[in-house]
């Protein structure tokens, strides 16, 4: 039995354990009052004492059920039926009426049962009692005790016990709600992390596969044209296509493993070679070493995306790659118009993902479309030159 309870406890989450401990403690308080009063009263001997015994047990069971309903309402906002509350009110009222018609001796069964019923009633409704309602319940319990017994100290004691029970219950449930909210926030954070990772992977996949497919398309088309004229050059182009496919496969594997990085110098050299193979005159201005170290990988991604867009979307004949300490840009003269009806420039998912990557690195992506000329530019904040 102990092993089963231990497994059940350890199989629960930390939040479930806190909830079970808190709610279980509140129920234990309710039944503790029942047990303490019954032990203090002793064994019932007369029919009225047996009736009081039965009323107290019925009140305890009903109070425990109403307490659970109140906890659910407080914790989850669940709608509850009024019938359990009505039954509890009738049981408490019955206990009070029997005591009120009795001798008024604080030692007799009726008085003790009525006070136990009052305390159980207060505890049962405490999850739903706050502010003015809590004060009303505490004062009401004290007044009922005073009417039954006529002793002010006992009435004050009962009112104070009501305040203590309500405060304890409300604080316990408030702490439980805080734990629930923290758990919900953690779950949302985990979901957002998964979504962010998916977006990052989709962006990286676009950057890797997009350029490779664009270059393979250009070279395959060139090989098709050369096949009827110069079979040897066509074969060279297809060998390059094979090498590009193998490189893309390797980058895909690195992407999946999460170990992939880009080198700016290699990307600039690769951009020059790819654009020239597509018949585009390329001019490179500046030195890669001028770009601050912490921006080089982001700049490399910008070069890759820019070259992909030139190969896929432009009819450029000239392209200038400018590299400097404060920025790196690609400018070509063959960009088609991409304006919408309202005059705004339309961008694809590639530039949107690239902009996010730049922002994450602390840089800014700027694009400018003037006539047939398009410039893609990554600007870096002013920093001291890194060695």
C-alpha positions, 0 to 999 in steps of 0.5 A: 500500500505504501509503495503504491502511494509512493508511486502515485505521488512520484508519478504526479507533476510538481504542480499536481503535488502542490494542488493535492497537498493544498486541497488535501490539507483543507479537507483534513481541517474539515474532518479534523473538526468533526473528529475533535468534536466527536472525541470530546463529546464522547459516546452518544447515549440518548436518542438526541445525542445519536441524532446530533452525531448523525447530523454532525457526520452529515454536515461534515460530508456535505461540507467536504463536498461543498468545499471541493466545489468552492475550490474548483470554482475558485481555481478554475471558474467552474460553475457550481450548483446551488443545491449542495450549498442549500443542503449544507445550509439546512443541516447547519440550520437544523443543528442551530435550531436544536441547540437554540431550543435546548438548555443553553448549557455549553457542555451539552451535545446540542450546543457542541454539535451546533458550533461544530456545524457552524465552523464546518459551514464557514470552512465549506464556503470560505473559497467563495468568501472574500472581502465584505462577504467574509466579514459578514460570515464571521460576524454572522457565526459569532452572532448565532453563537451568542444567540444560542449560548448568550456568552460573548467570549464564546461568540468572539472566539467563534467569530475569530475562528471563522476569520482564521479559517477564511483567511487560511483557505483564501491564502492557500487557494491564492498560492495555488492559483499562482502556481497554476499561472506559473505552470501555464506561463511555463507551458506557453513559453515552451510552446513559443520556444517550439514555434520559434525553433520551427520558424528558425529552421524554416528560415534556415531551410529556405536560405540553404535550399533556396540558393542551391536550387536557384543555382542548380536551375541556372546551371542545368539550363546552361547545360541544356543549351550547351548540350547541342554546341559543346558537349564537354562544357555541358558535362562540366556544368552538370558536374558542377550541378552534382557538386552543388547538390552534394554541398547542399546535402552536406549543409542540410545535414549540418542544419539538422544537427544545428552545427552550421555556420557561414563564412563571409569571405567564402560567401562573397567569393561564392557569390562572385563565382555564381553570378559570373557563371550566370552571365552577370558582371560582378564588382566587389568593393571593400574587404571582408576584414573590415566587417566587425567579427560579430556581424560577419555571419549575419552579413554572410546570410545577407549575401546568400539571400541577395544572390538567391534573389538575383538569380531567381527574380532578376534579369541583371547584367551587373551587380556590385557587392560593397563591403565596409565596416558599417554596412554590406550591400548588393546592388543589381540593375535587373530587378523587376517591379515588385510594387503593389497597387498602393505603391508599397514594395512587396517582399517575400518570406526570404527577406522577412526571415533575413530581416529577423536574422539581422535584428537578432544580430543587432543589425538592420536590413534595408532594401531600396528599389529604384526603377530597374535597380535594386539594393539590399543592404545590411547596416551595422551599428557603429563599433570599434574595429575588432582585431 
